[in-house]
Amino acid sequence: MFALIFTVLFSAVVAYFATQNTVIISLHFASYTWSGIPIYLVMLGSLLAGLLFAWIFYLLNAISSSLTIRGKNQALKEGKESNLELTKRLHQLELENTKLNAKEEDKTLMEDNSL
């Protein structure tokens, strides 16, 4: 709804601007000359060209940010996988340690009973 209201207001401003600036000019660019162009069309063309360039720069920035985020997400995923593997290995080592401690306790008990 806001976009619609903004579009209507912007169109009204452009229409008012066009009615106030009806001077005909000649536009020279390099070796080309265009005659009979109302000044409001030149200004609107400049506005649209500026918006197009700004949109292109925004798009390039968005693509760059997206690629950076993708790389960071991949690194995060690899870190989580590494953490999972290390947690599994830690659990295996704890089990092995428990078994070795149990064997050591059995050995100690046998030696105490034999005396």
C-alpha angles and dihedrals in degrees: 000000000000090000091053093050091046091049092050092048092046091049090051091051091048091049091050091046091050093052092050096046107050096137112136115228139178116238118211121195119169104309095338124097127192117192131194098032117148112236093235090062090053091051094046090047090053090049092050092047090052091049090049093052092046090050091050092051090047091050092051090049092049092051091049092049091048092053091048092051091048090054092049092048090052091051090048091051091050090049091052091049091050090049090052092050092049091049090052091048091049090052091050091050091049090052091048090048091051091051092049091048090050091051090049091051091049090051091050092049092050091051092049091049093049092056 
